[in-house]
Amino acid sequence: MKDKRFKIAHREAVIGIALVLFNFIWWFGFAYGMGGGDPTEYRYIFGMPEWFFYSCVLGFIVVVILVFIVVNYIFKEVPFEDDEDGGEQR
C-alpha cells in the first residue's frame, strides 16, 4: 500500500509550482506587456511607472494573499510518524 503522505505531498508540490507559475506569468505579463512602450508615455501610480506597480507591488500582494489562502485552507497537516504509536511500520 502506498503511503498517503506522498500523495498529499505531491498534490501540495503541484499547487506550489502552480503558484510560482502564476506569479511569473503575472509579473512577466505586466512588466513586458505594459513596460515595452515609450517611457515618455508611461502613466504613474504612487510615483512608480504603472507597469512596475502592477507587476511588482500589486503582484506581490496578490501572491502573498494566494499563498496565505492555500496554506491555511488547502494544505493539510501531515504526521511524520509511520503509525500512531510513533514506531516503524513493518
C-alpha positions as CSV (number, residue, x, y, z in Angstrom):
1,M,0.0,0.0,0.0
2,K,1.3,3.4,-0.9
3,D,1.7,5.9,1.8
4,K,-0.9,8.6,1.6
5,R,1.6,11.2,2.8
6,F,3.4,11.1,-0.5
7,K,0.1,11.7,-2.4
8,I,-0.6,14.7,-0.2
9,A,3.0,16.0,-0.6
10,H,2.8,15.5,-4.4
11,R,-0.5,17.4,-4.6
12,E,0.9,20.3,-2.5
13,A,4.0,20.4,-4.6
14,V,1.9,20.8,-7.7
15,I,-0.1,23.6,-6.1
16,G,3.2,25.3,-5.1
17,I,4.5,25.1,-8.7
18,A,1.2,26.4,-10.0
19,L,1.5,29.4,-7.7
20,V,5.1,30.1,-8.9
21,L,4.0,29.9,-12.5
22,F,1.1,32.2,-11.8
23,N,3.4,34.7,-10.1
24,F,5.8,34.6,-13.1
25,I,3.1,35.0,-15.7
26,W,1.6,37.9,-13.7
27,W,5.0,39.6,-13.4
28,F,6.1,39.0,-17.0
29,G,2.7,40.0,-18.4
30,F,2.6,43.3,-16.7
31,A,6.3,44.1,-16.8
32,Y,6.8,43.4,-20.5
33,G,3.2,44.0,-21.7
34,M,2.9,47.5,-20.2
35,G,6.6,48.3,-19.9
36,G,7.5,47.9,-23.5
37,G,6.3,51.2,-24.7
38,D,7.9,54.7,-24.9
39,P,8.9,55.8,-21.3
40,T,7.7,59.3,-22.0
41,E,4.1,57.9,-22.3
42,Y,4.2,55.9,-19.1
43,R,1.4,56.6,-16.5
44,Y,2.4,56.6,-12.9
45,I,0.8,55.2,-9.7
46,F,2.3,56.4,-6.4
47,G,5.2,57.8,-8.3
48,M,6.0,54.4,-9.9
49,P,5.5,53.5,-13.5
50,E,2.2,51.7,-13.9
51,W,3.8,48.5,-15.3
52,F,6.1,48.3,-12.2
53,F,3.3,48.9,-9.8
54,Y,1.1,46.2,-11.3
55,S,3.9,43.7,-11.9
56,C,6.0,44.1,-8.7
57,V,3.9,45.7,-6.0
58,L,0.4,44.5,-6.7
59,G,1.7,41.2,-8.0
60,F,3.5,40.6,-4.7
61,I,0.4,41.4,-2.6
62,V,-1.8,39.1,-4.8
63,V,0.6,36.2,-4.5
64,V,1.0,36.7,-0.7
65,I,-2.7,36.5,-0.3
66,L,-3.0,33.4,-2.5
67,V,-0.2,31.7,-0.6
68,F,-1.9,32.5,2.7
69,I,-5.2,31.1,1.4
70,V,-3.6,28.0,0.1
71,V,-1.5,27.3,3.2
72,N,-4.4,27.9,5.6
73,Y,-7.3,26.3,3.7
74,I,-6.0,23.8,1.2
75,F,-2.8,22.3,2.6
76,K,-3.2,19.6,5.2
77,E,-1.3,18.7,8.4
78,V,0.6,15.5,7.7
79,P,2.1,13.4,10.6
80,F,5.7,12.4,10.2
81,E,5.3,9.1,12.1
82,D,4.7,5.9,10.2
83,D,1.9,4.8,12.5
84,E,0.0,6.2,15.5
85,D,2.5,4.7,18.1
86,G,5.4,6.6,16.5
87,G,7.2,3.4,15.7
88,E,8.2,1.9,12.4
89,Q,5.6,0.1,10.4
90,R,6.6,-3.3,9.0
